[in-house]
Amino acid sequence: MAPARARVSPLAKVGIAVVVLVVLGALFWRSLRSARSAPYTLSPETRGAWRLSIEMSSRPNDPVLVLTPPSGLARELFDQVFKRSMESLMAPETPGIPLVLQGELERAGSERITPDALLAMARQAGLEAATPTPRCLAHRRAPEPDARQQLYFVTFDSQAFKTFRWNLASRLGAKFEADFLSPALFIGTVQSQSHRWMPLEVDEAKDCIAPIVSSAEGSGS
């Protein structure tokens, strides 16, 4: 005679199913975090010259002067972020590092400096001569109740950026704050427009999620 099998109650079955789902969920999120923290790579084709450009701006948080990256740099990083994040990302129409915002000039007296003078100061500071060094791929999420709104961006080391902003503060006076902006390149946003995140002051300890390396230093995503 076959031994009787122990019966599992419906409640126990539900408990086992919940445990399995929790374990699978934990493994999924661990895998996702691991993928996000792996280095992002830039190919040799993205190592061209950076160029300055004047922008037509109307809103206070719109940039009036931008440092534009080599063709393909922002797209390469956008593609890698998209594959890893599984988010519906929107790329900026014209990616670039904002150097001055419209609102900053208005507060300091925009009539005191022309766009051409801004451009000349930026070139004198070396912004087109020195390539900014990427520090990390960063991520920021809006606070509740807008937590679905997110930003992915790259933060940079750029002495030329600091020099330009310091020189501009010296020219425009105390109403222009040299440390009001950080050198950052927006890669993609989720459920938000780029101007929602300006001005951006980077906190690398909180924002950075992964290093950025050249394809010669590491493998792709």
C-alpha positions as CSV (number, residue, x, y, z in Angstrom):
1,M,0.0,0.0,0.0
2,A,1.5,3.4,-1.0
3,P,2.2,5.8,1.8
4,A,-0.2,8.7,2.1
5,R,1.1,12.0,0.8
6,A,1.2,15.0,3.1
7,R,-1.4,17.5,2.0
8,V,-0.4,21.2,1.5
9,S,-3.0,23.6,2.6
10,P,-4.2,26.3,0.1
11,L,-2.8,29.0,2.5
12,A,0.7,27.3,2.5
13,K,0.6,27.2,-1.3
14,V,-0.1,30.9,-1.4
15,G,2.8,31.5,1.0
16,I,5.2,29.5,-1.2
17,A,4.1,31.4,-4.3
18,V,4.7,34.7,-2.5
19,V,8.2,33.6,-1.4
20,V,9.0,32.5,-5.0
21,L,7.9,35.8,-6.4
22,V,9.8,37.8,-3.8
23,V,13.0,35.8,-4.6
24,L,12.6,36.2,-8.3
25,G,11.9,39.9,-7.9
26,A,15.0,40.4,-5.8
27,L,17.1,38.6,-8.4
28,F,15.7,40.7,-11.2
29,W,16.4,44.0,-9.4
30,R,19.9,42.8,-8.5
31,S,20.6,42.0,-12.1
32,L,19.2,45.4,-13.2
33,R,21.4,47.3,-10.7
34,S,24.4,45.3,-11.8
35,A,23.8,46.1,-15.5
36,R,23.3,49.8,-14.7
37,S,26.5,50.0,-12.7
38,A,28.7,48.4,-15.3
39,P,31.0,50.9,-17.2
40,Y,29.5,52.7,-20.2
41,T,31.8,52.9,-23.2
42,L,32.7,55.5,-25.8
43,S,34.1,54.5,-29.2
44,P,37.0,56.3,-30.9
45,E,34.5,57.9,-33.3
46,T,33.2,60.1,-30.4
47,R,36.6,61.7,-29.7
48,G,36.2,64.7,-32.1
49,A,36.2,68.4,-31.3
50,W,33.6,70.0,-29.0
51,R,32.0,73.2,-30.5
52,L,30.4,76.3,-28.9
53,S,27.0,77.5,-30.1
54,I,24.6,80.3,-29.3
55,E,21.0,79.2,-28.7
56,M,17.8,81.1,-29.1
57,S,16.3,81.0,-25.6
58,S,13.0,82.3,-24.1
59,R,12.5,80.5,-20.8
60,P,14.7,81.2,-17.7
61,N,16.0,77.7,-17.6
62,D,16.9,77.5,-21.3
63,P,20.7,77.7,-22.2
64,V,21.9,80.7,-24.3
65,L,25.4,79.2,-24.8
66,V,26.1,75.5,-25.2
67,L,29.2,73.3,-25.6
68,T,28.2,70.7,-28.2
69,P,29.8,67.2,-28.1
70,P,31.2,65.4,-31.1
71,S,28.6,63.7,-33.4
72,G,27.5,60.4,-32.0
73,L,28.7,60.8,-28.4
74,A,25.3,61.4,-26.9
75,R,23.7,58.8,-29.1
76,E,26.1,56.1,-28.1
77,L,25.4,56.7,-24.4
78,F,21.6,57.1,-25.0
79,D,21.5,53.6,-26.7
80,Q,23.4,52.0,-23.8
81,V,21.2,53.6,-21.2
82,F,18.0,52.6,-23.1
83,K,19.1,49.0,-23.3
84,R,19.9,48.8,-19.6
85,S,17.2,50.9,-18.0
86,M,14.2,49.5,-19.9
87,E,12.6,52.9,-19.6
88,S,10.9,54.9,-22.3
89,L,13.6,57.6,-22.8
90,M,13.5,60.8,-24.7
91,A,16.7,62.3,-26.0
92,P,17.4,66.0,-26.1
93,E,16.9,67.6,-29.5
94,T,20.3,69.2,-29.5
95,P,22.6,67.7,-26.8
96,G,25.2,69.9,-25.2
97,I,26.7,71.1,-22.0
98,P,24.8,74.3,-20.9
99,L,27.2,77.1,-20.1
100,V,24.9,80.0,-19.3
101,L,21.1,80.1,-18.7
102,Q,18.8,82.8,-19.9
103,G,17.6,83.5,-16.4
104,E,21.1,84.0,-15.1
105,L,21.8,86.7,-17.7
106,E,18.4,88.4,-17.0
107,R,19.1,88.6,-13.2
108,A,22.6,90.0,-13.9
109,G,21.5,92.3,-16.6
110,S,21.5,90.7,-20.0
111,E,22.0,94.1,-21.7
112,R,25.5,94.2,-20.2
113,I,26.9,91.4,-22.5
114,T,26.1,90.4,-26.1
115,P,25.9,86.8,-27.4
116,D,29.1,87.5,-29.4
117,A,30.9,88.6,-26.3
118,L,29.8,85.5,-24.4
119,L,31.1,83.4,-27.3
120,A,34.4,85.2,-27.3
121,M,34.8,84.7,-23.5
122,A,34.1,81.0,-23.8
123,R,36.7,80.6,-26.5
124,Q,39.2,82.6,-24.5
125,A,38.6,80.3,-21.5
126,G,39.6,77.3,-23.7
127,L,36.2,75.6,-24.0
128,E,36.8,74.6,-27.6
129,A,40.5,73.8,-27.1
130,A,40.2,71.5,-24.1
131,T,38.2,68.3,-24.2
132,P,36.0,67.9,-21.1
133,T,36.7,64.6,-19.2
134,P,33.7,62.5,-18.5
135,R,33.5,61.4,-14.8
136,C,30.4,59.2,-14.7
137,L,27.0,58.3,-16.0
138,A,24.5,59.8,-13.6
139,H,20.8,59.4,-12.8
140,R,18.4,61.5,-10.9
141,R,14.7,60.9,-10.0
142,A,12.2,63.7,-9.2
143,P,10.8,63.6,-5.6
144,E,7.2,62.5,-5.0
145,P,4.6,62.9,-6.4
146,D,6.6,63.1,-9.6
147,A,9.0,60.1,-9.0
148,R,8.4,58.8,-12.5
149,Q,10.2,61.8,-13.9
150,Q,13.9,60.9,-14.4
151,L,17.1,62.2,-15.9
152,Y,20.2,60.4,-17.2
153,F,23.2,62.6,-17.7
154,V,27.0,62.7,-17.8
155,T,29.0,64.8,-15.5
156,F,32.4,66.2,-16.5
157,D,35.7,67.6,-15.3
158,S,36.3,70.9,-17.1
159,Q,38.7,73.5,-15.8
160,A,37.7,75.6,-18.9
161,F,34.1,75.5,-17.8
162,K,35.0,76.8,-14.3
163,T,37.3,79.5,-15.8
164,F,34.6,80.8,-18.1
165,R,32.0,81.0,-15.3
166,W,34.4,82.7,-12.9
167,N,35.4,85.2,-15.6
168,L,31.7,85.9,-16.4
169,A,31.0,86.4,-12.7
170,S,33.8,88.9,-12.5
171,R,32.4,90.8,-15.4
172,L,28.7,90.7,-14.5
173,G,29.0,91.1,-10.7
174,A,27.5,89.5,-7.6
175,K,24.1,88.7,-9.2
176,F,25.8,86.1,-11.4
177,E,26.8,83.0,-9.4
178,A,29.8,81.1,-10.9
179,D,28.8,77.8,-9.1
180,F,25.1,77.9,-10.2
181,L,25.7,75.3,-12.9
182,S,27.8,72.1,-13.1
183,P,29.3,70.8,-16.4
184,A,26.8,68.1,-17.4
185,L,25.4,66.6,-20.7
186,F,21.8,65.4,-20.7
187,I,21.5,61.9,-22.3
188,G,17.8,61.1,-21.8
189,T,14.7,62.0,-19.8
190,V,11.7,60.0,-18.7
191,Q,8.3,61.6,-18.6
192,S,9.8,65.1,-18.4
193,Q,11.3,67.9,-20.5
194,S,15.0,68.8,-20.2
195,H,14.3,72.3,-18.8
196,R,12.5,70.7,-15.8
197,W,16.0,69.7,-14.5
198,M,17.7,73.1,-14.9
199,P,19.7,74.5,-13.2
200,L,21.6,71.3,-12.5
201,E,24.0,71.2,-9.6
202,V,25.7,67.8,-9.6
203,D,26.2,65.7,-6.4
204,E,28.4,62.9,-7.7
205,A,28.1,60.9,-4.4
206,K,24.3,60.7,-5.0
207,D,24.0,61.0,-8.7
208,C,26.7,58.7,-10.2
209,I,25.7,55.2,-11.1
210,A,28.5,54.0,-13.4
211,P,31.9,55.0,-14.8
212,I,32.5,55.9,-18.5
213,V,35.5,54.5,-20.3
214,S,36.8,54.5,-23.9
215,S,36.4,51.3,-25.9
216,A,40.1,50.7,-25.5
217,E,39.7,50.6,-21.7
218,G,36.7,48.4,-21.4
219,S,34.1,46.4,-23.2
220,G,30.7,47.7,-24.3
221,S,27.4,47.2,-22.6
